[in-house]
Amino acid sequence: MLIKRKSIEQAESSRRPARKPKFAPVTLSEQDGVRYLHFGTEWVQGAMRIRKPDWPELEYAQQMMAWMLFIEMPRAIAQLGLGAATLTKFCYRQFPESTVTAVELNESVIAICNSMFKLPPLDERLDVLEMDAMDFVLDPANHGAFDVLQCDLYDATARGPVLDTPEFYQACKDCLADGGIMTVNLFGDHPSFAKNIKAMKFAFGHVICLPEVHEGNVVALCFRDRPVIDKEALAARAAQIVAETKLPAKSWVKGILAAA
């Protein structure tokens, strides 16, 4: 098919230049030895205890690590939404044999994590990508590449994930290796909750929600393949996690058994 050059020039001139997305301002607060990340509102996007910078301070962040009950030695972990780099730092320190990749669209968040939240320098195991999480999970190069995905994607209102479609969750599943698990931070009393759960169940082999914390946060465990729920094995693994990390893994087991 032939197209006149004039029509091409007209089409080119009518296109608007690509615009970078606009973000709410990144702001900080501190109270009782804890530094908090905000996006210009009172909503907390992440937290760090200043004396324990690698510790996941908030309970929902601790629950995001519940995949440890099923996966002891992950090869590769990806974090969608950097936040205050809480999970990225903890995984990097806790699993020295694993690669850790964080995906964050807002360059200001990456900068503040480097300057105020003690994100480690990038190396052969740690990478932080400034890009859209949807583009990341749709990239065929990432399919089957990760044992663990951790998804915490919120905007300034912090009430519902910014990516919540069946297509998004299917792409997330595609990024998981056999036996892989995704944890997702949801807001239980928001209209988006039911939509997200429905989309997750469409894509994943099994979905379990842990009990609500912080008066709203609900962490969902999305299993690529339906897991074997062995009460004794989970209890033994939880005891090991508590001994090694001080994370409240026994409460995770209670939540899983109640929901399974």
Backbone torsions as a table, in degrees:
resi	resn	phi	psi	omega
1	MET	NA	130.3	180.0
2	LEU	-96.1	137.6	178.9
3	ILE	-125.1	130.0	179.2
4	LYS	-63.8	140.8	-179.4
5	ARG	-59.0	-35.1	-179.2
6	LYS	-60.9	-39.7	-179.5
7	SER	-68.2	-34.0	177.1
8	ILE	-65.9	-44.7	180.0
9	GLU	-62.3	-38.5	178.6
10	GLN	-64.9	-42.0	179.4
11	ALA	-63.8	-42.0	-179.7
12	GLU	-63.8	-41.8	-177.0
13	SER	-70.5	-25.1	-178.6
14	SER	-82.6	-13.7	179.9
15	ARG	-75.3	133.9	176.8
16	ARG	-80.0	143.6	177.6
17	PRO	-63.4	144.4	-179.9
18	ALA	-61.5	135.5	-179.8
19	ARG	-108.1	141.3	173.7
20	LYS	-73.9	143.0	179.9
21	PRO	-62.6	147.0	178.1
22	LYS	-91.6	135.3	-178.4
23	PHE	-119.8	151.6	172.3
24	ALA	-67.1	155.0	-179.2
25	PRO	-64.9	143.0	175.6
26	VAL	-85.1	122.1	-178.2
27	THR	-127.6	162.2	-177.4
28	LEU	-127.7	155.5	168.5
29	SER	-145.8	160.3	178.3
30	GLU	-137.2	141.0	177.4
31	GLN	-157.3	130.9	176.3
32	ASP	52.2	41.9	176.5
33	GLY	79.6	10.3	179.9
34	VAL	-118.7	131.1	176.9
35	ARG	-98.9	132.1	-175.9
36	TYR	-115.9	145.4	175.9
37	LEU	-103.5	133.9	176.9
38	HIS	-132.1	161.9	172.1
39	PHE	-113.0	58.8	176.3
40	GLY	75.7	9.0	177.7
41	THR	-132.0	-178.7	177.8
42	GLU	-77.5	-12.0	-177.6
43	TRP	-68.0	132.8	-179.2
44	VAL	-85.5	125.2	178.8
45	GLN	-100.4	-9.7	179.7
46	GLY	173.7	163.8	-177.6
47	ALA	-150.4	152.2	177.2
48	MET	-143.0	124.3	170.1
49	ARG	-74.5	121.5	-168.9
50	ILE	-60.8	-34.5	179.7
51	ARG	-81.4	-13.3	179.3
52	LYS	-133.7	69.9	-169.7
53	PRO	-64.6	-22.2	-178.5
54	ASP	-95.3	-0.5	-177.5
55	TRP	-86.7	132.7	175.5
56	PRO	-73.2	100.5	-170.8
57	GLU	-69.0	-42.0	-175.7
58	LEU	-83.9	143.8	-174.7
59	GLU	-64.0	-36.7	179.7
60	TYR	-64.6	-35.2	177.5
61	ALA	-65.1	-37.3	174.9
62	GLN	-63.0	-42.9	178.6
63	GLN	-64.1	-27.9	177.9
64	MET	-62.6	-16.2	178.2
65	MET	-92.4	9.2	-176.2
66	ALA	-64.0	-16.0	174.8
67	TRP	-60.8	-20.2	179.3
68	MET	-61.0	-22.0	176.3
69	LEU	-64.0	-25.6	-174.7
70	PHE	-112.3	-24.2	-178.0
71	ILE	-124.8	114.3	-177.3
72	GLU	-90.4	-36.1	-173.9
73	MET	-128.8	75.4	179.9
74	PRO	-68.2	143.3	176.2
75	ARG	-83.2	-41.6	-174.1
76	ALA	-144.6	133.9	-178.3
77	ILE	-125.8	137.6	176.2
78	ALA	-125.1	139.1	178.3
79	GLN	-115.3	119.3	178.8
80	LEU	-98.4	107.9	-172.9
81	GLY	96.9	107.6	-172.5
82	LEU	-75.1	-35.9	-176.2
83	GLY	57.4	-132.8	176.3
84	ALA	-91.9	19.2	178.2
85	ALA	66.2	18.1	-175.7
86	THR	-57.7	-56.2	-176.3
87	LEU	-71.5	-34.9	178.4
88	THR	-61.7	-46.3	179.8
89	LYS	-65.2	-45.3	-177.3
90	PHE	-63.3	-44.9	179.9
91	CYS	-64.6	-40.4	-179.6
92	TYR	-61.6	-41.2	-179.6
93	ARG	-77.6	-37.9	-171.3
94	GLN	-79.1	-28.0	-175.6
95	PHE	-122.8	80.7	-174.3
96	PRO	-67.7	-11.5	177.5
97	GLU	-97.3	0.4	-175.0
98	SER	-103.5	150.8	167.5
99	THR	-90.1	144.3	-178.6
100	VAL	-128.3	122.6	-179.7
101	THR	-120.2	126.1	175.6
102	ALA	-110.2	139.8	-178.5
103	VAL	-119.3	120.9	-176.5
104	GLU	-143.5	128.2	-177.2
105	LEU	-81.3	-29.9	-173.3
106	ASN	-91.3	112.6	-177.6
107	GLU	-64.2	-27.3	178.6
108	SER	-67.7	-32.9	176.6
109	VAL	-66.3	-43.2	178.3
110	ILE	-61.4	-43.4	-179.1
111	ALA	-64.1	-42.1	-178.1
112	ILE	-70.9	-30.8	176.0
113	CYS	-67.2	-35.9	176.9
114	ASN	-69.3	-39.8	-172.6
115	SER	-90.6	-30.2	-171.3
116	MET	-124.1	-11.9	-177.2
117	PHE	-122.8	15.6	169.3
118	LYS	56.1	43.1	171.8
119	LEU	-65.7	128.0	-178.8
120	PRO	-63.6	157.5	174.8
121	PRO	-61.6	147.7	178.6
122	LEU	-68.1	144.3	178.3
123	ASP	-150.4	-162.2	-176.8
124	GLU	-68.3	-15.2	179.8
125	ARG	-105.7	-22.3	-174.2
126	LEU	-118.3	129.3	177.9
127	ASP	-139.0	141.1	175.4
128	VAL	-123.5	119.2	-175.9
129	LEU	-106.3	126.8	175.0
130	GLU	-87.6	93.4	-177.5
131	MET	-164.1	167.9	178.9
132	ASP	-74.6	134.6	-179.0
133	ALA	-61.6	-32.9	178.4
134	MET	-64.6	-42.9	177.5
135	ASP	-62.9	-37.2	-179.4
136	PHE	-64.0	-48.3	-176.2
137	VAL	-75.0	-22.5	177.4
138	LEU	-81.1	-15.3	-178.1
139	ASP	-67.7	118.2	-179.6
140	PRO	-56.6	-26.2	179.5
141	ALA	-64.4	-20.7	-179.6
142	ASN	-96.7	-3.9	-177.0
143	HIS	-71.6	128.4	-178.7
144	GLY	73.0	12.2	-170.9
145	ALA	-92.7	-13.5	-171.2
146	PHE	-125.7	141.6	172.8
147	ASP	-83.1	-28.8	-175.5
148	VAL	-137.7	134.6	167.4
149	LEU	-119.5	137.9	175.3
150	GLN	-123.5	118.5	-170.9
151	CYS	-115.1	119.3	180.0
152	ASP	-143.2	78.0	-169.8
153	LEU	-112.9	99.8	-178.5
154	TYR	-132.3	150.1	174.9
155	ASP	-97.9	-163.1	-173.4
156	ALA	-63.7	-29.7	-179.2
157	THR	-77.2	-23.2	174.0
158	ALA	58.0	30.2	-176.8
159	ARG	-106.7	-23.5	179.7
160	GLY	-154.9	145.6	-179.9
161	PRO	-56.6	144.0	-179.5
162	VAL	-78.5	-18.4	174.3
163	LEU	-121.9	119.4	-172.4
164	ASP	-149.7	19.9	-176.1
165	THR	-90.0	160.1	173.2
166	PRO	-56.6	-36.0	-179.9
167	GLU	-64.1	-39.8	178.1
168	PHE	-63.3	-48.7	-177.6
169	TYR	-68.7	-32.3	174.6
170	GLN	-64.5	-40.6	178.0
171	ALA	-65.7	-36.2	175.6
172	CYS	-62.5	-45.6	177.7
173	LYS	-58.6	-40.5	-179.8
174	ASP	-60.8	-26.4	-179.2
175	CYS	-80.2	-10.8	-177.3
176	LEU	-89.1	140.4	171.8
177	ALA	-76.5	172.7	177.7
178	ASP	-54.1	133.7	-179.4
179	GLY	78.0	6.7	-176.4
180	GLY	-72.0	158.0	-178.0
181	ILE	-135.2	141.2	173.4
182	MET	-117.2	134.3	171.1
183	THR	-110.4	140.9	-174.2
184	VAL	-133.5	132.5	175.2
185	ASN	-88.2	118.6	179.5
186	LEU	-118.7	167.2	176.3
187	PHE	-114.2	109.9	-167.5
188	GLY	-65.4	-30.4	-176.5
189	ASP	-100.6	20.5	178.8
190	HIS	-106.1	147.3	179.8
191	PRO	-57.0	-22.6	-179.3
192	SER	-71.3	-15.9	-173.8
193	PHE	-61.1	-53.5	-178.3
194	ALA	-61.7	-38.2	178.7
195	LYS	-62.3	-43.5	179.8
196	ASN	-65.7	-45.0	-179.5
197	ILE	-60.7	-43.2	178.6
198	LYS	-61.3	-43.2	-179.8
199	ALA	-67.1	-39.3	177.6
200	MET	-62.3	-45.9	-178.2
201	LYS	-66.6	-26.4	175.2
202	PHE	-66.1	-37.5	-172.9
203	ALA	-92.3	-39.3	-168.0
204	PHE	-101.1	157.7	-179.1
205	GLY	-69.6	-28.4	-179.1
206	HIS	-162.2	141.8	-179.5
207	VAL	-132.1	130.1	177.2
208	ILE	-127.1	133.7	176.4
209	CYS	-104.7	131.2	175.3
210	LEU	-81.1	162.4	-179.4
211	PRO	-59.7	146.2	-179.2
212	GLU	-62.7	140.4	174.9
213	VAL	-131.5	167.6	178.6
214	HIS	54.9	29.4	179.1
215	GLU	56.5	40.1	175.9
216	GLY	163.8	-36.1	-175.6
217	ASN	-71.6	130.7	174.8
218	VAL	-126.9	123.5	178.2
219	VAL	-96.5	126.2	178.1
220	ALA	-103.1	135.2	172.6
221	LEU	-101.2	119.7	-178.3
222	CYS	-110.7	114.2	-176.0
223	PHE	-96.5	128.4	176.0
224	ARG	-59.5	-41.1	178.4
225	ASP	-124.7	145.0	-178.2
226	ARG	-58.3	125.8	-176.2
227	PRO	-84.5	162.2	170.1
228	VAL	-90.0	119.6	-179.4
229	ILE	-95.2	96.4	-179.4
230	ASP	-107.2	109.6	-173.8
231	LYS	-57.5	-46.3	-177.8
232	GLU	-68.2	-41.4	179.7
233	ALA	-65.1	-40.4	178.5
234	LEU	-65.4	-40.3	179.3
235	ALA	-63.8	-41.2	179.3
236	ALA	-66.5	-42.1	178.9
237	ARG	-66.8	-38.3	178.3
238	ALA	-62.3	-41.5	178.6
239	ALA	-62.3	-37.9	177.8
240	GLN	-65.2	-43.3	179.8
241	ILE	-63.4	-43.2	178.9
242	VAL	-60.7	-43.9	-178.4
243	ALA	-65.1	-36.6	-174.6
244	GLU	-87.2	-29.7	-170.1
245	THR	-127.4	-16.5	-173.8
246	LYS	71.9	5.3	175.1
247	LEU	-68.6	145.7	-175.8
248	PRO	-79.3	60.3	-172.3
249	ALA	-67.8	-25.9	180.0
250	LYS	-64.1	-35.0	177.5
251	SER	-68.9	-30.4	176.3
252	TRP	-63.3	-42.6	-179.1
253	VAL	-61.6	-43.1	178.1
254	LYS	-58.4	-43.8	-179.9
255	GLY	-65.6	-40.4	179.9
256	ILE	-66.7	-45.1	-179.6
257	LEU	-64.8	-35.8	179.0
258	ALA	-68.7	-31.3	-176.2
259	ALA	-93.4	-22.0	-173.7
260	ALA	-68.2	NA	NA
